[in-house]
């Protein structure tokens, strides 16, 4: 039986490398682009229907743990984090977004027997505060079409 990969140290390293993201808006943008990157990389392997179901389930479970994540909206191609700017506590924002990211990496890794893990980590490593400031955000979640939320 294969040992599970602990994604938490990777996420912590990624966040340390992006310590320049101080404001809620910068954190929101960083995580939005991270979720987009994971979506794009996983889409090739899992397909849109499966990936939508995974993202929906992770969001549902995350909202149970962090009710204020109700401001996160599932779109056709990932999450919209725009409404998270209303949160007063930046540390609470970081905790909730890290939770979603950890759940995504864990579930996607488990479903693919970690065949995607190395590629997902590589995609995530490319998402930085610097690329956000440089205007390289070509796939912003704000451009996505809302997804119907039936049955959750």
C-alpha positions, 0 to 999 in steps of 0.5 A, a space after each residue: 500500500 502506497 503511503 499518502 503524501 502530506 501536502 501541508 509542508 509543500 503548501 507552507 513552503 509555497 506560502 513562505 515563497 509568497 510572503 510578499 502577499 500581505 493584503 487580503 486582496 493579494 492573498 485572494 488573488 494568489 489563491 484564486 490563481 492557485 486554484 485556477 492552475 490546479 483546475 487547468 492541470 487536473 482537467 486533462 486527466 479527470 475531465 470537467 464533470 469529475 473535476 466540477 464534482 470534486 471542487 463542489 464537494 471540497 467547497 461544501 466540506 470546507 464551508 462546514 469547517 469554515 462557514 464564512 467560506 460561504 462567500 466562495 462561489 463555484 464556477 464552471 472552471 473553479 472558484 471565485 474568491 471575489 467576495 472574500 474581501 469582506 472578511 475583517 481577519 486576514 489570518 482567518 482568510 489564510 487559514 480557510 484558503 489553505 484548508 481548501 488548497 490542502 483538501 484539493 491536493 489531497 483529494 486529487 492526489 488520492 483519486 489519481 494514486 498521486 500520479 498528478 501530485 508532482 505536476 500539481 505541485 509544479 503548477 502551484 510553484 509557478 503561481 507567485 505574488 511576483 507573477 500577480 504584480 507583473 500582470 501575468 494573470 491571464 486566467 482570472 476566475 472572475 471571467 468564469 460562468 457561475 455553476 448551478 448549485 443543485 443538491 448541495 
